[in-house]
Amino acid sequence: MTAGRAYDTNMDVQVVLVTPEDMPLAIFGQGASSTVAGLLQRSGIQTIGSAYTEIPSAGQLVINPGDRHLHVDRAIALPELYGPSVHGASL
């Protein structure tokens, strides 16, 4: 949505998605994950999998493993969701 809005308003942005999963939405299986990865790629969104970020100072992201550094204007972080387990359910 962010990339689409930027495109609609003629803003030049680079969007990078960092996820701890091997591929985006890997938990939903190979088919869903591959489809989403393709949509992101066609939208010009770079994906970095099997990684996490730290913010050592304003405007700086460190992506690990690998100690890669990015200068950013904005960062959006989504919380990791935890909830009670459902009796009898398994993944």
NORBELDA-V259993 format. One line per field, one symbol per residue. ss: DSSP state (2 for helix, 1 for strand, 0 for the rest). phi: phi as a letter, one per 40 degrees, with the letter a starting at -180 (. if undefined). burial: + if it has 9 or more other C-alpha atoms within 8 Angstrom, else -. A space follows every 10 residues. Layout:
BEGIN
ss: ???
phi: ???
burial: ???
END
This chain:
BEGIN
ss: 0222222200 0000011100 0000022202 2222222222 2200011100 0111111001 1111000111 1000000000 0000000000 0
phi: .cccccccbf ccbbbbbbbc cdbdfdcchc ccccccdccc cccgccbbcf aabbbcadgb bbbbchfcbb cbcabbbbcc cbacccdgca b
burial: --+--++--- -------++- +-++++---- -+++-++--+ +---++++++ +++-+---++ ++++------ ---------- ---------- -
END
